[in-house]
Amino acid sequence: MIDYVFLGLLLLALAYPVAVYNRLVALRNRFRNAFAQIDVQLERRYDLIPNLVETAKAYMKHERETLEAVIQARDRAAAAGRAASRRPEDAAAVRSLMGADSALTASLGRLFAVAENYPDLKANQTMGQLMEELSSTENKVAFARQAFNDAVMTYNTYLEQFPHNVVGGSAGFRPAQPFEVEEREVRRPVRVAFD
């Protein structure tokens, strides 16, 4: 009888870490998938920006610096996005993407503020369509960030609980970085409609 109890305890002691490890893998895959959804929307955003800038160039000939700043910010954000998409569990890569994305949002805000001074640009149908697509994409990015942050929170909470932290730590699991917007003015959504 004692042998069965001992065997049962031994099996439980072996099965529990395996169950915790498998749960951590599932949670990590869930937040990786959620990051992939952010990545899809950010790529869509990055693809729209050159068209937006090209349309604006025809009207904003004296705003070359503003237009170039948007393209440079877009290129930095796209590079940071590619790095983060390869390893969304790498907190430094996600922080780098957050910073680059904040800079892009700020430069887009400056572009839209300057564009207000160009009535012909505001009336351009192509520009209006691009602005509408960008606005829709911004909303999708916000929803994807929320889903990612929820998945990261679930993963981090599970990883931090005892004894999961012992199993996870020994297996090399590290806390994930949520996708947060740092700067207060960047927290406001990009205003993409002309009055």
C-alpha positions in Angstrom: 0.0 0.0 0.0 2.8 2.4 0.9 4.5 1.7 -2.4 1.3 2.8 -4.3 1.1 6.0 -2.3 4.8 6.7 -2.9 4.4 5.9 -6.6 1.3 8.2 -6.8 3.2 11.0 -5.1 6.2 10.5 -7.4 4.0 10.6 -10.5 2.3 13.7 -9.2 5.7 15.3 -8.5 6.8 14.6 -12.1 3.5 15.5 -13.8 3.0 18.8 -12.1 6.1 20.5 -13.6 5.3 19.1 -17.0 1.7 20.5 -16.8 3.1 23.9 -15.7 5.7 23.9 -18.5 3.0 23.0 -21.1 0.7 25.8 -19.8 3.5 28.3 -20.0 4.2 27.3 -23.6 0.5 27.6 -24.5 0.3 31.1 -22.9 3.6 32.2 -24.6 2.2 31.1 -27.9 -1.0 33.0 -27.3 0.8 36.3 -26.7 3.1 35.6 -29.7 0.0 35.2 -31.8 -1.5 38.3 -30.4 1.7 40.2 -31.3 1.5 38.8 -34.8 -1.9 40.5 -35.0 -0.3 43.8 -34.0 2.4 43.2 -36.6 -0.2 42.7 -39.4 -1.9 46.0 -38.6 1.4 47.9 -38.2 2.6 46.6 -41.6 -0.7 47.8 -43.1 -0.1 51.2 -41.4 3.5 51.3 -42.7 2.3 50.5 -46.2 -0.3 53.3 -46.2 2.2 56.0 -45.1 4.3 56.3 -48.3 1.1 56.7 -50.3 -0.1 59.4 -47.9 3.2 61.3 -48.1 3.3 61.0 -51.9 -0.2 62.5 -52.2 0.7 65.2 -49.8 3.9 66.1 -51.6 2.1 67.5 -54.6 0.4 70.0 -52.4 3.0 70.6 -49.6 6.0 71.5 -51.7 7.4 73.7 -48.9 7.0 71.1 -46.2 9.7 68.7 -47.4 11.3 68.4 -43.9 7.9 67.3 -42.4 7.3 64.7 -45.1 10.8 63.3 -44.8 10.5 63.1 -41.1 7.4 61.0 -41.5 9.1 58.6 -43.9 12.2 58.3 -41.7 10.0 57.6 -38.6 8.0 55.0 -40.6 11.3 53.3 -41.7 12.5 53.2 -38.1 9.2 51.8 -36.8 9.1 49.2 -39.6 12.6 48.0 -38.7 11.8 47.9 -35.0 8.5 46.0 -35.9 10.4 43.4 -37.8 12.8 42.9 -34.9 10.0 42.6 -32.4 8.0 40.3 -34.6 10.9 37.8 -34.6 11.0 37.7 -30.8 7.9 39.2 -29.2 9.0 37.8 -25.8 12.1 40.0 -26.0 11.2 43.0 -23.8 14.0 45.2 -25.3 12.7 44.6 -28.8 9.1 45.4 -27.8 10.3 48.6 -26.0 12.2 49.6 -29.1 9.1 49.1 -31.2 7.0 51.1 -28.7 9.5 54.0 -28.9 9.6 53.9 -32.7 5.9 53.7 -33.0 5.5 56.7 -30.6 7.9 58.7 -32.8 5.9 57.7 -35.9 2.6 58.7 -34.3 4.1 62.1 -33.3 5.4 62.7 -36.8 2.1 61.8 -38.4 0.4 64.2 -36.0 2.8 67.0 -37.2 2.0 66.1 -40.8 -1.7 66.4 -40.2 -1.3 69.6 -38.3 0.6 71.1 -41.2 -1.8 69.7 -43.8 -4.6 71.8 -42.2 -3.0 74.8 -43.9 -3.6 73.3 -47.4 -7.2 73.5 -48.4 -6.6 71.8 -51.8 -5.0 68.8 -50.0 -7.9 68.6 -47.6 -10.3 68.4 -50.6 -8.3 65.7 -52.4 -10.3 62.5 -52.7 -7.2 60.2 -52.7 -5.9 61.9 -49.5 -9.4 61.5 -47.9 -9.4 57.8 -48.7 -5.9 57.3 -47.4 -6.8 59.2 -44.2 -9.9 57.0 -43.7 -7.8 53.8 -44.2 -5.2 55.1 -41.8 -7.9 55.9 -39.2 -9.4 52.4 -39.6 -5.9 50.9 -39.3 -5.2 52.9 -36.1 -8.3 51.5 -34.5 -7.3 48.0 -35.5 -3.8 48.6 -34.0 -5.4 49.7 -30.8 -7.6 46.6 -30.6 -4.6 44.3 -31.4 -2.5 46.0 -28.7 -5.3 45.4 -26.2 -5.5 41.7 -27.1 -1.7 41.4 -26.9 -1.5 43.2 -23.5 -4.3 40.9 -22.2 -2.4 37.8 -23.4 0.8 39.2 -21.8 -0.9 39.9 -18.5 -2.3 36.3 -18.4 1.1 34.8 -19.2 3.0 37.1 -16.7 0.5 36.4 -13.9 0.8 32.7 -14.4 4.6 32.9 -14.6 4.8 34.9 -11.4 2.6 32.6 -9.3 4.3 30.2 -6.9 5.3 27.4 -7.7 4.9 28.2 -11.5 7.7 30.8 -11.1 10.1 28.0 -10.0 9.2 25.8 -12.9 9.1 28.6 -15.4 12.4 30.2 -14.2 14.2 26.9 -14.4 12.9 26.3 -17.9 14.0 29.8 -19.1 10.6 31.6 -19.2 10.9 35.3 -18.7 8.2 37.9 -18.2 6.9 39.5 -21.4 6.7 43.2 -22.1 3.2 44.7 -22.7 2.9 47.1 -25.6 2.3 50.4 -23.8 2.3 54.0 -25.1 4.7 56.0 -23.0 4.1 59.7 -23.9 0.9 61.4 -22.9 0.3 63.2 -26.3 0.9 59.9 -28.1 -1.8 58.2 -26.1 -4.3 60.3 -27.9 -5.4 58.7 -31.2 -4.0 60.2 -34.4 -6.4 62.6 -35.7 -6.7 61.8 -39.4 -9.8 63.7 -40.5 -9.8 67.3 -41.8 -12.4 69.7 -40.5 
